[in-house]
Amino acid sequence: MAKVTSRRGAKMVTEGGDVLAAEDVQALAVEAEAGYDLSHARRQLGRPSLGSGVSPRVSFRTSVTLYQAARERAASEGRSVSELAREAMERYVVHPA
């Protein structure tokens, strides 16, 4: 689950920048209070590799405008921003025009 931050009277926002409605917060609270059956949980450390071996992490900063445009494009295509960024980087580095 995403990390959520809040200040008294402020909107609840996930680490990814999504604003949680009161209904979302209530649903998460109900789910947590019901408890989780961890006997069926898979234990996996980290995210799965994108190929064989370790997948290195690439991190960079960008403008809010570019980030929002990337989020919108990724959402419209049913993909993640990470998938979009990987494709853009591959096109630029591996398959330059």
C-alpha positions in Angstrom: 0.0 0.0 0.0 1.2 3.5 -0.7 2.4 5.7 2.1 -0.2 8.3 3.0 0.5 11.7 4.6 -2.0 14.0 6.2 -2.3 17.2 8.2 -5.3 18.1 10.3 -7.9 19.5 7.8 -5.7 18.7 4.8 -6.3 16.3 2.0 -4.9 12.8 2.3 -2.4 12.2 -0.5 -0.5 9.1 -1.4 3.3 9.1 -2.1 2.4 9.0 -5.8 0.3 12.2 -5.5 -3.1 10.7 -5.7 -5.7 12.4 -3.4 -7.7 9.9 -1.3 -11.4 10.7 -0.8 -13.0 10.1 2.6 -14.6 7.0 1.2 -11.2 5.6 0.2 -9.8 6.2 3.7 -12.9 4.6 5.3 -12.6 1.5 3.0 -8.9 1.1 3.9 -9.7 1.4 7.6 -12.5 -1.2 7.3 -10.1 -3.6 5.5 -7.3 -3.1 8.0 -9.7 -3.6 11.0 -11.0 -6.8 9.5 -7.4 -8.1 9.6 -5.3 -9.8 7.0 -4.8 -13.6 6.6 -1.1 -13.7 6.2 -1.0 -17.5 6.0 -1.6 -17.3 2.2 0.7 -14.3 1.6 3.7 -14.8 -0.7 7.0 -13.5 0.7 8.8 -11.7 -2.0 11.6 -9.1 -1.3 11.6 -6.2 -3.8 10.0 -6.1 -7.1 10.3 -8.8 -9.8 13.2 -8.4 -12.2 12.5 -7.0 -15.6 14.7 -9.6 -17.2 17.3 -12.1 -15.9 19.2 -11.0 -12.8 18.9 -7.7 -11.0 17.1 -4.7 -12.6 19.0 -1.5 -11.8 17.0 1.4 -10.6 17.1 4.7 -12.5 15.9 7.8 -10.7 15.7 11.4 -11.9 13.8 14.6 -11.2 11.5 16.3 -13.7 9.2 19.3 -13.8 5.6 19.0 -12.5 4.3 19.6 -15.9 6.2 16.8 -17.5 5.4 14.4 -14.7 1.6 15.2 -14.9 1.7 14.7 -18.7 3.5 11.4 -18.2 0.9 10.3 -15.7 -2.0 11.3 -18.0 -0.4 9.5 -21.0 0.4 6.4 -19.0 -3.2 6.3 -17.6 -4.7 6.8 -21.0 -2.6 3.8 -22.3 -3.3 1.6 -19.2 0.4 1.6 -18.3 2.6 2.9 -15.5 4.8 5.9 -15.7 7.7 3.5 -15.2 6.8 1.6 -18.3 6.4 4.8 -20.3 9.8 6.1 -19.0 11.5 2.8 -19.9 10.1 2.8 -23.4 11.1 6.5 -23.9 14.6 5.8 -22.6 15.0 2.7 -24.8 13.9 4.6 -27.9 16.3 7.5 -27.2 19.3 5.4 -26.2 19.0 2.0 -28.0 17.1 3.1 -31.1 18.1 6.7 -31.8 16.6 8.4 -34.8 
